[in-house]
Amino acid sequence: MLGAILLITNNGGPVLTEGINLYGFFGFVLLFRGFVLGMRALMLVFKSTSDE
């Protein structure tokens, strides 16, 4: 997720639209994926402790 933040803050790379470049887009995709995987891990932790 730190790498995704670095990609978002980087102003380099090809431009997709006026406000978004390619590196920023990949950063947002990786950040979203990291968030989803983190939430999944939390769900698995809380699910396994509530079954006992």
mmCIF file of the N, C-alpha and C atoms, coordinates in Angstrom:
data_MODEL
# 
_entry.id   MODEL 
# 
loop_
_atom_site.group_PDB 
_atom_site.id 
_atom_site.type_symbol 
_atom_site.label_atom_id 
_atom_site.label_alt_id 
_atom_site.label_comp_id 
_atom_site.label_asym_id 
_atom_site.label_entity_id 
_atom_site.label_seq_id 
_atom_site.pdbx_PDB_ins_code 
_atom_site.Cartn_x 
_atom_site.Cartn_y 
_atom_site.Cartn_z 
_atom_site.occupancy 
_atom_site.B_iso_or_equiv 
_atom_site.pdbx_formal_charge 
_atom_site.auth_seq_id 
_atom_site.auth_comp_id 
_atom_site.auth_asym_id 
_atom_site.auth_atom_id 
_atom_site.pdbx_PDB_model_num 
ATOM 1   N N  . MET A 1 1  ? 0.821   -1.179  0.000   1.00 0.00 ? 1  MET A N  1 
ATOM 2   C CA . MET A 1 1  ? 0.000   0.000   0.000   1.00 0.00 ? 1  MET A CA 1 
ATOM 3   C C  . MET A 1 1  ? 0.875   1.256   0.000   1.00 0.00 ? 1  MET A C  1 
ATOM 4   N N  . LEU A 1 2  ? 2.058   1.157   0.574   1.00 0.00 ? 2  LEU A N  1 
ATOM 5   C CA . LEU A 1 2  ? 2.955   2.318   0.531   1.00 0.00 ? 2  LEU A CA 1 
ATOM 6   C C  . LEU A 1 2  ? 3.401   2.598   -0.898  1.00 0.00 ? 2  LEU A C  1 
ATOM 7   N N  . GLY A 1 3  ? 3.638   1.537   -1.654  1.00 0.00 ? 3  GLY A N  1 
ATOM 8   C CA . GLY A 1 3  ? 3.997   1.717   -3.058  1.00 0.00 ? 3  GLY A CA 1 
ATOM 9   C C  . GLY A 1 3  ? 2.879   2.372   -3.845  1.00 0.00 ? 3  GLY A C  1 
ATOM 10  N N  . ALA A 1 4  ? 1.650   2.037   -3.519  1.00 0.00 ? 4  ALA A N  1 
ATOM 11  C CA . ALA A 1 4  ? 0.502   2.648   -4.193  1.00 0.00 ? 4  ALA A CA 1 
ATOM 12  C C  . ALA A 1 4  ? 0.432   4.136   -3.890  1.00 0.00 ? 4  ALA A C  1 
ATOM 13  N N  . ILE A 1 5  ? 0.708   4.511   -2.642  1.00 0.00 ? 5  ILE A N  1 
ATOM 14  C CA . ILE A 1 5  ? 0.697   5.933   -2.277  1.00 0.00 ? 5  ILE A CA 1 
ATOM 15  C C  . ILE A 1 5  ? 1.794   6.680   -3.016  1.00 0.00 ? 5  ILE A C  1 
ATOM 16  N N  . LEU A 1 6  ? 2.958   6.049   -3.155  1.00 0.00 ? 6  LEU A N  1 
ATOM 17  C CA . LEU A 1 6  ? 4.042   6.682   -3.912  1.00 0.00 ? 6  LEU A CA 1 
ATOM 18  C C  . LEU A 1 6  ? 3.659   6.865   -5.379  1.00 0.00 ? 6  LEU A C  1 
ATOM 19  N N  . LEU A 1 7  ? 2.973   5.898   -5.948  1.00 0.00 ? 7  LEU A N  1 
ATOM 20  C CA . LEU A 1 7  ? 2.532   6.043   -7.338  1.00 0.00 ? 7  LEU A CA 1 
ATOM 21  C C  . LEU A 1 7  ? 1.502   7.158   -7.483  1.00 0.00 ? 7  LEU A C  1 
ATOM 22  N N  . ILE A 1 8  ? 0.615   7.308   -6.514  1.00 0.00 ? 8  ILE A N  1 
ATOM 23  C CA . ILE A 1 8  ? -0.411  8.344   -6.585  1.00 0.00 ? 8  ILE A CA 1 
ATOM 24  C C  . ILE A 1 8  ? 0.228   9.729   -6.517  1.00 0.00 ? 8  ILE A C  1 
ATOM 25  N N  . THR A 1 9  ? 1.217   9.881   -5.653  1.00 0.00 ? 9  THR A N  1 
ATOM 26  C CA . THR A 1 9  ? 1.834   11.196  -5.488  1.00 0.00 ? 9  THR A CA 1 
ATOM 27  C C  . THR A 1 9  ? 2.836   11.528  -6.584  1.00 0.00 ? 9  THR A C  1 
ATOM 28  N N  . ASN A 1 10 ? 3.235   10.547  -7.386  1.00 0.00 ? 10 ASN A N  1 
ATOM 29  C CA . ASN A 1 10 ? 4.180   10.783  -8.475  1.00 0.00 ? 10 ASN A CA 1 
ATOM 30  C C  . ASN A 1 10 ? 3.471   11.510  -9.617  1.00 0.00 ? 10 ASN A C  1 
ATOM 31  N N  . ASN A 1 11 ? 4.090   12.546  -10.146 1.00 0.00 ? 11 ASN A N  1 
ATOM 32  C CA . ASN A 1 11 ? 3.482   13.311  -11.238 1.00 0.00 ? 11 ASN A CA 1 
ATOM 33  C C  . ASN A 1 11 ? 4.000   12.896  -12.609 1.00 0.00 ? 11 ASN A C  1 
ATOM 34  N N  . GLY A 1 12 ? 4.691   11.782  -12.700 1.00 0.00 ? 12 GLY A N  1 
ATOM 35  C CA . GLY A 1 12 ? 5.244   11.346  -13.976 1.00 0.00 ? 12 GLY A CA 1 
ATOM 36  C C  . GLY A 1 12 ? 4.340   10.362  -14.684 1.00 0.00 ? 12 GLY A C  1 
ATOM 37  N N  . GLY A 1 13 ? 4.802   9.927   -15.840 1.00 0.00 ? 13 GLY A N  1 
ATOM 38  C CA . GLY A 1 13 ? 4.081   8.924   -16.602 1.00 0.00 ? 13 GLY A CA 1 
ATOM 39  C C  . GLY A 1 13 ? 3.169   9.515   -17.652 1.00 0.00 ? 13 GLY A C  1 
ATOM 40  N N  . PRO A 1 14 ? 2.666   8.665   -18.530 1.00 0.00 ? 14 PRO A N  1 
ATOM 41  C CA . PRO A 1 14 ? 1.738   9.115   -19.568 1.00 0.00 ? 14 PRO A CA 1 
ATOM 42  C C  . PRO A 1 14 ? 0.434   9.656   -18.976 1.00 0.00 ? 14 PRO A C  1 
ATOM 43  N N  . VAL A 1 15 ? -0.152  10.608  -19.650 1.00 0.00 ? 15 VAL A N  1 
ATOM 44  C CA . VAL A 1 15 ? -1.373  11.254  -19.167 1.00 0.00 ? 15 VAL A CA 1 
ATOM 45  C C  . VAL A 1 15 ? -2.590  10.535  -19.742 1.00 0.00 ? 15 VAL A C  1 
ATOM 46  N N  . LEU A 1 16 ? -3.519  10.108  -18.853 1.00 0.00 ? 16 LEU A N  1 
ATOM 47  C CA . LEU A 1 16 ? -4.767  9.493   -19.298 1.00 0.00 ? 16 LEU A CA 1 
ATOM 48  C C  . LEU A 1 16 ? -5.830  10.564  -19.541 1.00 0.00 ? 16 LEU A C  1 
ATOM 49  N N  . THR A 1 17 ? -6.001  11.442  -18.551 1.00 0.00 ? 17 THR A N  1 
ATOM 50  C CA . THR A 1 17 ? -6.909  12.578  -18.675 1.00 0.00 ? 17 THR A CA 1 
ATOM 51  C C  . THR A 1 17 ? -6.159  13.808  -18.185 1.00 0.00 ? 17 THR A C  1 
ATOM 52  N N  . GLU A 1 18 ? -6.832  14.935  -18.124 1.00 0.00 ? 18 GLU A N  1 
ATOM 53  C CA . GLU A 1 18 ? -6.159  16.157  -17.695 1.00 0.00 ? 18 GLU A CA 1 
ATOM 54  C C  . GLU A 1 18 ? -5.672  16.086  -16.253 1.00 0.00 ? 18 GLU A C  1 
ATOM 55  N N  . GLY A 1 19 ? -6.374  15.390  -15.391 1.00 0.00 ? 19 GLY A N  1 
ATOM 56  C CA . GLY A 1 19 ? -6.009  15.349  -13.987 1.00 0.00 ? 19 GLY A CA 1 
ATOM 57  C C  . GLY A 1 19 ? -5.379  14.054  -13.522 1.00 0.00 ? 19 GLY A C  1 
ATOM 58  N N  . ILE A 1 20 ? -5.390  13.008  -14.350 1.00 0.00 ? 20 ILE A N  1 
ATOM 59  C CA . ILE A 1 20 ? -4.920  11.691  -13.922 1.00 0.00 ? 20 ILE A CA 1 
ATOM 60  C C  . ILE A 1 20 ? -3.877  11.176  -14.903 1.00 0.00 ? 20 ILE A C  1 
ATOM 61  N N  . ASN A 1 21 ? -2.722  10.763  -14.338 1.00 0.00 ? 21 ASN A N  1 
ATOM 62  C CA . ASN A 1 21 ? -1.728  10.114  -15.189 1.00 0.00 ? 21 ASN A CA 1 
ATOM 63  C C  . ASN A 1 21 ? -1.779  8.606   -14.957 1.00 0.00 ? 21 ASN A C  1 
ATOM 64  N N  . LEU A 1 22 ? -1.035  7.866   -15.741 1.00 0.00 ? 22 LEU A N  1 
ATOM 65  C CA . LEU A 1 22 ? -1.091  6.409   -15.702 1.00 0.00 ? 22 LEU A CA 1 
ATOM 66  C C  . LEU A 1 22 ? -0.596  5.862   -14.367 1.00 0.00 ? 22 LEU A C  1 
ATOM 67  N N  . TYR A 1 23 ? 0.478   6.435   -13.832 1.00 0.00 ? 23 TYR A N  1 
ATOM 68  C CA . TYR A 1 23 ? 1.008   5.958   -12.556 1.00 0.00 ? 23 TYR A CA 1 
ATOM 69  C C  . TYR A 1 23 ? 0.021   6.209   -11.423 1.00 0.00 ? 23 TYR A C  1 
ATOM 70  N N  . GLY A 1 24 ? -0.636  7.339   -11.448 1.00 0.00 ? 24 GLY A N  1 
ATOM 71  C CA . GLY A 1 24 ? -1.646  7.631   -10.435 1.00 0.00 ? 24 GLY A CA 1 
ATOM 72  C C  . GLY A 1 24 ? -2.808  6.661   -10.500 1.00 0.00 ? 24 GLY A C  1 
ATOM 73  N N  . PHE A 1 25 ? -3.231  6.318   -11.716 1.00 0.00 ? 25 PHE A N  1 
ATOM 74  C CA . PHE A 1 25 ? -4.321  5.353   -11.899 1.00 0.00 ? 25 PHE A CA 1 
ATOM 75  C C  . PHE A 1 25 ? -3.938  3.991   -11.323 1.00 0.00 ? 25 PHE A C  1 
ATOM 76  N N  . PHE A 1 26 ? -2.732  3.518   -11.650 1.00 0.00 ? 26 PHE A N  1 
ATOM 77  C CA . PHE A 1 26 ? -2.276  2.241   -11.098 1.00 0.00 ? 26 PHE A CA 1 
ATOM 78  C C  . PHE A 1 26 ? -2.172  2.316   -9.578  1.00 0.00 ? 26 PHE A C  1 
ATOM 79  N N  . GLY A 1 27 ? -1.774  3.469   -9.057  1.00 0.00 ? 27 GLY A N  1 
ATOM 80  C CA . GLY A 1 27 ? -1.704  3.640   -7.617  1.00 0.00 ? 27 GLY A CA 1 
ATOM 81  C C  . GLY A 1 27 ? -3.059  3.502   -6.957  1.00 0.00 ? 27 GLY A C  1 
ATOM 82  N N  . PHE A 1 28 ? -4.090  4.123   -7.543  1.00 0.00 ? 28 PHE A N  1 
ATOM 83  C CA . PHE A 1 28 ? -5.439  4.014   -6.987  1.00 0.00 ? 28 PHE A CA 1 
ATOM 84  C C  . PHE A 1 28 ? -5.947  2.576   -7.067  1.00 0.00 ? 28 PHE A C  1 
ATOM 85  N N  . VAL A 1 29 ? -5.654  1.875   -8.151  1.00 0.00 ? 29 VAL A N  1 
ATOM 86  C CA . VAL A 1 29 ? -6.087  0.479   -8.282  1.00 0.00 ? 29 VAL A CA 1 
ATOM 87  C C  . VAL A 1 29 ? -5.399  -0.379  -7.220  1.00 0.00 ? 29 VAL A C  1 
ATOM 88  N N  . LEU A 1 30 ? -4.098  -0.191  -7.034  1.00 0.00 ? 30 LEU A N  1 
ATOM 89  C CA . LEU A 1 30 ? -3.373  -0.972  -6.027  1.00 0.00 ? 30 LEU A CA 1 
ATOM 90  C C  . LEU A 1 30 ? -3.825  -0.623  -4.618  1.00 0.00 ? 30 LEU A C  1 
ATOM 91  N N  . LEU A 1 31 ? -4.109  0.639   -4.359  1.00 0.00 ? 31 LEU A N  1 
ATOM 92  C CA . LEU A 1 31 ? -4.583  1.042   -3.040  1.00 0.00 ? 31 LEU A CA 1 
ATOM 93  C C  . LEU A 1 31 ? -5.944  0.426   -2.740  1.00 0.00 ? 31 LEU A C  1 
ATOM 94  N N  . PHE A 1 32 ? -6.839  0.414   -3.723  1.00 0.00 ? 32 PHE A N  1 
ATOM 95  C CA . PHE A 1 32 ? -8.152  -0.205  -3.533  1.00 0.00 ? 32 PHE A CA 1 
ATOM 96  C C  . PHE A 1 32 ? -8.008  -1.700  -3.287  1.00 0.00 ? 32 PHE A C  1 
ATOM 97  N N  . ARG A 1 33 ? -7.130  -2.346  -4.051  1.00 0.00 ? 33 ARG A N  1 
ATOM 98  C CA . ARG A 1 33 ? -6.915  -3.786  -3.880  1.00 0.00 ? 33 ARG A CA 1 
ATOM 99  C C  . ARG A 1 33 ? -6.344  -4.086  -2.494  1.00 0.00 ? 33 ARG A C  1 
ATOM 100 N N  . GLY A 1 34 ? -5.413  -3.279  -2.031  1.00 0.00 ? 34 GLY A N  1 
ATOM 101 C CA . GLY A 1 34 ? -4.854  -3.463  -0.699  1.00 0.00 ? 34 GLY A CA 1 
ATOM 102 C C  . GLY A 1 34 ? -5.905  -3.282  0.378   1.00 0.00 ? 34 GLY A C  1 
ATOM 103 N N  . PHE A 1 35 ? -6.788  -2.301  0.188   1.00 0.00 ? 35 PHE A N  1 
ATOM 104 C CA . PHE A 1 35 ? -7.866  -2.080  1.145   1.00 0.00 ? 35 PHE A CA 1 
ATOM 105 C C  . PHE A 1 35 ? -8.801  -3.289  1.195   1.00 0.00 ? 35 PHE A C  1 
ATOM 106 N N  . VAL A 1 36 ? -9.166  -3.817  0.037   1.00 0.00 ? 36 VAL A N  1 
ATOM 107 C CA . VAL A 1 36 ? -10.058 -4.980  -0.017  1.00 0.00 ? 36 VAL A CA 1 
ATOM 108 C C  . VAL A 1 36 ? -9.406  -6.193  0.632   1.00 0.00 ? 36 VAL A C  1 
ATOM 109 N N  . LEU A 1 37 ? -8.125  -6.425  0.352   1.00 0.00 ? 37 LEU A N  1 
ATOM 110 C CA . LEU A 1 37 ? -7.445  -7.568  0.959   1.00 0.00 ? 37 LEU A CA 1 
ATOM 111 C C  . LEU A 1 37 ? -7.297  -7.390  2.471   1.00 0.00 ? 37 LEU A C  1 
ATOM 112 N N  . GLY A 1 38 ? -7.063  -6.173  2.919   1.00 0.00 ? 38 GLY A N  1 
ATOM 113 C CA . GLY A 1 38 ? -6.996  -5.914  4.351   1.00 0.00 ? 38 GLY A CA 1 
ATOM 114 C C  . GLY A 1 38 ? -8.322  -6.162  5.039   1.00 0.00 ? 38 GLY A C  1 
ATOM 115 N N  . MET A 1 39 ? -9.408  -5.727  4.434   1.00 0.00 ? 39 MET A N  1 
ATOM 116 C CA . MET A 1 39 ? -10.732 -5.966  5.011   1.00 0.00 ? 39 MET A CA 1 
ATOM 117 C C  . MET A 1 39 ? -11.055 -7.451  5.028   1.00 0.00 ? 39 MET A C  1 
ATOM 118 N N  . ARG A 1 40 ? -10.630 -8.167  3.997   1.00 0.00 ? 40 ARG A N  1 
ATOM 119 C CA . ARG A 1 40 ? -10.853 -9.615  3.947   1.00 0.00 ? 40 ARG A CA 1 
ATOM 120 C C  . ARG A 1 40 ? -10.094 -10.311 5.075   1.00 0.00 ? 40 ARG A C  1 
ATOM 121 N N  . ALA A 1 41 ? -8.859  -9.885  5.310   1.00 0.00 ? 41 ALA A N  1 
ATOM 122 C CA . ALA A 1 41 ? -8.075  -10.472 6.392   1.00 0.00 ? 41 ALA A CA 1 
ATOM 123 C C  . ALA A 1 41 ? -8.731  -10.199 7.739   1.00 0.00 ? 41 ALA A C  1 
ATOM 124 N N  . LEU A 1 42 ? -9.233  -8.984  7.948   1.00 0.00 ? 42 LEU A N  1 
ATOM 125 C CA . LEU A 1 42 ? -9.927  -8.677  9.206   1.00 0.00 ? 42 LEU A CA 1 
ATOM 126 C C  . LEU A 1 42 ? -11.186 -9.516  9.370   1.00 0.00 ? 42 LEU A C  1 
ATOM 127 N N  . MET A 1 43 ? -11.921 -9.715  8.293   1.00 0.00 ? 43 MET A N  1 
ATOM 128 C CA . MET A 1 43 ? -13.129 -10.539 8.365   1.00 0.00 ? 43 MET A CA 1 
ATOM 129 C C  . MET A 1 43 ? -12.784 -11.979 8.741   1.00 0.00 ? 43 MET A C  1 
ATOM 130 N N  . LEU A 1 44 ? -11.705 -12.507 8.177   1.00 0.00 ? 44 LEU A N  1 
ATOM 131 C CA . LEU A 1 44 ? -11.303 -13.872 8.503   1.00 0.00 ? 44 LEU A CA 1 
ATOM 132 C C  . LEU A 1 44 ? -10.861 -13.997 9.948   1.00 0.00 ? 44 LEU A C  1 
ATOM 133 N N  . VAL A 1 45 ? -10.182 -12.987 10.469  1.00 0.00 ? 45 VAL A N  1 
ATOM 134 C CA . VAL A 1 45 ? -9.753  -13.016 11.869  1.00 0.00 ? 45 VAL A CA 1 
ATOM 135 C C  . VAL A 1 45 ? -10.944 -12.998 12.802  1.00 0.00 ? 45 VAL A C  1 
ATOM 136 N N  . PHE A 1 46 ? -11.880 -12.094 12.564  1.00 0.00 ? 46 PHE A N  1 
ATOM 137 C CA . PHE A 1 46 ? -13.030 -11.992 13.458  1.00 0.00 ? 46 PHE A CA 1 
ATOM 138 C C  . PHE A 1 46 ? -13.972 -13.182 13.292  1.00 0.00 ? 46 PHE A C  1 
ATOM 139 N N  . LYS A 1 47 ? -14.040 -13.751 12.102  1.00 0.00 ? 47 LYS A N  1 
ATOM 140 C CA . LYS A 1 47 ? -14.900 -14.920 11.890  1.00 0.00 ? 47 LYS A CA 1 
ATOM 141 C C  . LYS A 1 47 ? -14.325 -16.126 12.636  1.00 0.00 ? 47 LYS A C  1 
ATOM 142 N N  . SER A 1 48 ? -13.019 -16.298 12.615  1.00 0.00 ? 48 SER A N  1 
ATOM 143 C CA . SER A 1 48 ? -12.422 -17.462 13.260  1.00 0.00 ? 48 SER A CA 1 
ATOM 144 C C  . SER A 1 48 ? -12.501 -17.364 14.781  1.00 0.00 ? 48 SER A C  1 
ATOM 145 N N  . THR A 1 49 ? -12.485 -16.148 15.340  1.00 0.00 ? 49 THR A N  1 
ATOM 146 C CA . THR A 1 49 ? -12.574 -16.034 16.802  1.00 0.00 ? 49 THR A CA 1 
ATOM 147 C C  . THR A 1 49 ? -14.008 -16.155 17.299  1.00 0.00 ? 49 THR A C  1 
ATOM 148 N N  . SER A 1 50 ? -14.990 -15.857 16.463  1.00 0.00 ? 50 SER A N  1 
ATOM 149 C CA . SER A 1 50 ? -16.379 -15.942 16.913  1.00 0.00 ? 50 SER A CA 1 
ATOM 150 C C  . SER A 1 50 ? -16.935 -17.359 16.806  1.00 0.00 ? 50 SER A C  1 
ATOM 151 N N  . ASP A 1 51 ? -16.258 -18.277 16.113  1.00 0.00 ? 51 ASP A N  1 
ATOM 152 C CA . ASP A 1 51 ? -16.734 -19.660 15.972  1.00 0.00 ? 51 ASP A CA 1 
ATOM 153 C C  . ASP A 1 51 ? -16.470 -20.495 17.219  1.00 0.00 ? 51 ASP A C  1 
ATOM 154 N N  . GLU A 1 52 ? -15.595 -20.066 18.079  1.00 0.00 ? 52 GLU A N  1 
ATOM 155 C CA . GLU A 1 52 ? -15.216 -20.878 19.223  1.00 0.00 ? 52 GLU A CA 1 
ATOM 156 C C  . GLU A 1 52 ? -16.219 -20.864 20.314  1.00 0.00 ? 52 GLU A C  1 
# 
